Amino acid sequence: MAGNGGALPIACRKGWPGWLLAVLVLSMPAKAHDFWVEPPLFQTEPGQTVPAMIWVGDHGARERSPIQARRIVALRSVGPGGVRDQLPGLELGGVAADMHLLLTERGTHLLTLETDHAAIALPADRFNTYLQQEGLTPAIAWRRERGQEGRPGREIYCRRAKVILQVGPLHPGSAGIVTQATGLNLEIVPEVHPGLLKQGQALPVRVLFDGVALAGAQVRLSDLTADGRPLDQQVTDHQGRARFAISRQGRWLLSVVWTKPIPDGIVADFETRFASLSFATGK
């Protein structure tokens, strides 16, 4: 559901800024769009800059994200040498890339991108459909309990994207970076580096919301070689876990969305977060 064009920003942090009497955007798509970062190559050699693009897509259709630079509040990588700020390499709307990443150390690197909030609203029928399709049970229950299913839906949303990158050969010693939580307020955490999966082994992941295991969330696996066409969908268990069978080499996207009510919300009733993890498997 959440698009970018015309939306109004609000910091994606605890506590809300004072401008909350902003006007909501009313003409937004009915479905949530995946949002992810994708490089031409997920594995490079030391000393090379890594170009990457920011995409939005849904059900096998994709396009370059029109997000504005002011909405990206953090772009950083974690690697064997520690944390590196990658914002200086941001070039949104570039002909060949939206960013050029500098990864100097051999090993596994994890890129994270964070946006601020934007506020949007939808007519009741479109909002209800969106909630059902995404399995956003907190919002469904909140609206039903208050008799608000016939009212327009109002939310603020932010994006969280992660990318697994490799510089040089993959070694188990540096692969643990991707299995650790980064502290994003919604994230998908692999419990095994996808590149180390054995034949027939499923990829186990955890979903964390504010650092806590999130149960009941729909996680989608999409094939990036088919423009993000969904292949599988699993619902997280009580420990926030789900498993995905990846039977061949390729380029993959995991995505999830979750929401929570905002008590006494002025411009929005819900705070919604979209998270993605993109990676490659095989040679």
C-alpha positions in Angstrom: 0.0 0.0 0.0 2.7 2.4 0.9 4.0 4.5 -1.9 6.4 7.4 -2.0 5.1 10.1 -4.3 3.7 13.1 -2.4 3.9 11.5 1.0 4.8 13.7 3.9 7.8 12.7 6.0 8.0 12.1 9.8 10.9 10.7 11.7 10.8 7.0 12.2 11.8 7.2 15.8 10.3 6.9 19.3 8.3 10.0 20.0 6.6 12.0 17.3 7.6 15.5 16.0 5.3 18.4 16.6 4.1 18.9 13.0 1.6 16.0 13.3 -1.3 18.2 11.9 0.0 17.6 8.4 -2.4 16.8 5.5 -2.7 13.2 4.6 -2.2 11.9 1.1 -5.4 10.3 -0.2 -4.6 8.9 -3.6 -2.3 5.9 -2.9 -2.2 2.4 -4.3 -4.4 -0.2 -2.7 -1.7 -2.8 -2.1 1.6 -2.7 -0.3 4.6 -2.5 -2.5 7.8 -4.3 -1.6 10.8 -2.0 -1.2 14.3 -3.3 -1.6 17.9 -2.6 -2.5 19.5 -4.8 -5.2 23.0 -4.7 -6.7 23.8 -6.2 -10.1 26.2 -8.5 -8.3 25.9 -9.6 -4.7 29.5 -10.8 -4.7 32.4 -8.5 -5.7 36.2 -8.2 -5.3 38.0 -6.0 -2.8 38.5 -2.4 -3.9 35.5 -2.3 -6.1 32.6 0.1 -5.5 29.3 -1.7 -5.5 26.4 -0.1 -7.4 22.9 -0.8 -6.3 19.4 0.3 -7.1 16.3 0.9 -4.9 13.2 -0.8 -6.2 9.5 -1.0 -5.5 7.4 -3.8 -6.8 4.4 -6.1 -6.3 3.5 -9.5 -7.7 6.2 -9.6 -10.4 6.1 -6.0 -11.4 8.9 -3.6 -10.4 10.1 0.0 -11.0 12.8 2.3 -9.7 11.8 3.8 -6.4 11.0 7.6 -6.6 12.0 8.1 -3.0 13.7 11.4 -2.2 17.0 11.7 -0.5 15.6 13.6 2.5 13.5 10.5 3.4 16.6 8.2 3.8 17.7 8.7 7.3 20.4 6.0 7.4 22.4 3.9 5.0 25.2 1.9 6.5 27.0 -1.3 6.2 28.4 -3.7 8.8 31.4 -5.8 7.8 34.5 -7.4 9.2 36.0 -3.9 9.9 32.9 -2.6 11.7 30.2 -0.1 10.7 30.6 2.2 7.7 28.3 5.1 6.8 27.3 4.7 3.1 25.2 7.9 2.8 28.0 9.7 0.9 27.6 7.2 -1.9 23.8 7.9 -2.4 23.0 9.0 -5.9 19.2 8.6 -6.2 17.9 8.5 -9.7 21.3 7.9 -11.3 21.3 6.4 -14.7 23.0 3.1 -13.6 22.5 3.1 -9.8 20.9 4.8 -6.8 24.0 4.3 -4.7 27.7 3.3 -4.9 28.9 1.4 -1.9 32.4 1.3 -0.6 33.3 -2.1 0.9 37.0 -2.5 1.5 37.3 -5.6 3.6 37.1 -9.2 2.4 34.2 -11.0 3.9 30.4 -10.7 4.4 28.8 -7.3 4.6 25.3 -6.4 5.6 23.8 -3.2 4.2 20.9 -1.5 6.0 18.7 1.3 4.7 16.2 3.2 6.9 13.6 5.8 5.8 11.6 8.3 7.9 7.8 8.1 8.1 5.3 9.3 5.6 1.6 9.7 6.3 -1.1 8.3 4.0 -4.8 7.5 4.0 -7.1 5.2 2.0 -10.9 4.8 1.5 -12.4 2.3 3.9 -12.8 -0.5 1.4 -9.3 -0.3 0.0 -7.8 -0.1 3.4 -9.8 -3.1 4.7 -8.7 -5.1 1.7 -5.0 -4.1 2.2 -5.2 -5.2 5.9 -6.6 -8.6 5.0 -4.1 -9.2 2.2 -1.2 -8.4 4.4 -2.5 -10.2 7.5 -2.3 -7.0 9.6 -4.4 -8.4 12.5 -3.7 -5.6 15.0 -5.3 -3.1 12.7 -8.1 -5.4 11.7 -9.0 -6.1 15.4 -8.6 -2.4 16.4 -11.0 -1.2 13.7 -13.5 -3.9 14.3 -13.6 -3.4 18.1 -14.2 0.4 17.6 -16.7 0.0 14.8 -14.4 1.9 12.4 -14.4 -0.6 9.5 -16.4 1.9 7.4 -14.0 4.8 8.0 -11.0 5.7 5.9 -7.7 4.1 7.0 -4.9 6.3 8.2 -1.4 5.3 8.8 2.2 6.4 8.9 4.8 4.1 7.5 8.5 3.6 7.2 10.8 1.3 5.3 13.7 -1.0 6.4 15.8 -2.7 3.8 18.7 -5.1 4.3 21.1 -6.6 1.7 23.6 -9.4 2.1 26.8 -8.6 0.2 30.0 -10.6 -0.2 33.5 -9.3 -0.9 35.8 -12.1 -2.1 35.1 -15.7 -1.3 32.4 -16.7 1.3 34.0 -18.0 4.5 31.9 -19.2 7.5 34.1 -17.1 9.8 32.6 -13.8 8.6 29.2 -15.1 7.7 27.8 -14.6 11.2 27.2 -10.9 10.6 24.0 -11.7 8.7 22.6 -13.9 11.5 22.7 -11.2 14.1 20.0 -8.6 14.7 20.9 -5.1 13.6 18.5 -3.2 15.9 16.1 -2.1 13.1 12.6 -1.7 14.4 11.4 -4.4 12.0 13.8 -6.9 10.4 14.2 -10.3 9.0 17.1 -12.1 10.4 18.4 -15.3 8.7 19.5 -18.0 11.2 21.9 -19.4 8.6 23.8 -17.4 5.9 21.9 -18.2 2.7 25.1 -18.9 0.9 26.0 -21.7 3.3 22.8 -23.6 2.9 23.3 -27.3 2.1 21.4 -29.1 -0.7 17.8 -29.5 0.4 18.2 -27.4 3.5 15.5 -24.8 4.2 16.4 -21.2 5.1 15.2 -20.5 8.7 14.6 -16.8 9.5 13.3 -14.8 12.5 11.2 -11.7 12.3 11.8 -9.1 15.1 9.6 -6.1 15.8 11.3 -3.6 18.2 13.8 -6.4 18.9 11.1 -8.9 20.0 10.1 -12.0 18.2 7.0 -11.3 16.0 4.3 -14.0 15.8 1.6 -14.1 13.1 3.4 -12.0 10.5 3.2 -13.0 6.8 6.7 -13.3 5.2 7.0 -13.6 1.4 9.8 -15.1 -0.6 10.1 -13.6 -4.1 12.3 -14.3 -7.1 14.2 -11.2 -8.1 15.2 -12.8 -11.4 11.4 -12.7 -12.2 11.1 -9.0 -11.1 10.1 -10.0 -7.6 7.4 -12.6 -8.4 6.2 -14.2 -5.1 7.1 -17.9 -4.8 6.1 -18.7 -1.2 4.5 -17.2 1.9 4.8 -18.3 5.5 3.4 -17.1 8.7 5.8 -16.7 11.6 5.3 -19.0 14.6 5.2 -18.0 18.3 8.9 -17.6 18.2 8.8 -15.3 15.2 10.3 -18.0 13.0 9.6 -19.2 9.4 11.3 -21.5 7.0 11.7 -21.3 3.2 12.8 -23.9 0.8 15.3 -22.5 -1.7 16.1 -25.3 -4.1 18.3 -23.5 -6.7 20.7 -20.7 -7.1 19.3 -17.3 -7.7 18.5 -13.8 -6.4 15.9 -13.6 -3.7 13.8 -11.2 -1.7 12.2 -11.8 1.7 9.6 -9.2 2.8 7.3 -8.5 5.7 5.0 -5.8 7.0 3.5 -5.2 10.4 1.6 -2.4 12.2 0.5 -1.3 15.6 -2.2 1.2 16.7 -1.3 4.7 17.7 -3.2 5.7 20.9 -5.1 8.9 20.4 -3.5 9.4 16.9 -3.9 12.8 15.4 -3.1 12.2 11.7 -2.9 8.4 11.8 -4.3 5.5 13.7 -1.5 3.0 12.9 2.2 3.0 12.6 3.3 0.5 9.9 6.7 -0.8 9.0 7.9 -2.6 5.9 11.0 -4.7 6.0 13.0 -6.6 3.3 16.1 -8.7 2.9 17.7 -9.3 -0.5 20.4 -11.8 -1.2 21.8 -14.3 -3.6 22.5 -18.1 -3.4 24.7 -20.3 -5.5 27.7 -19.5 -7.6 
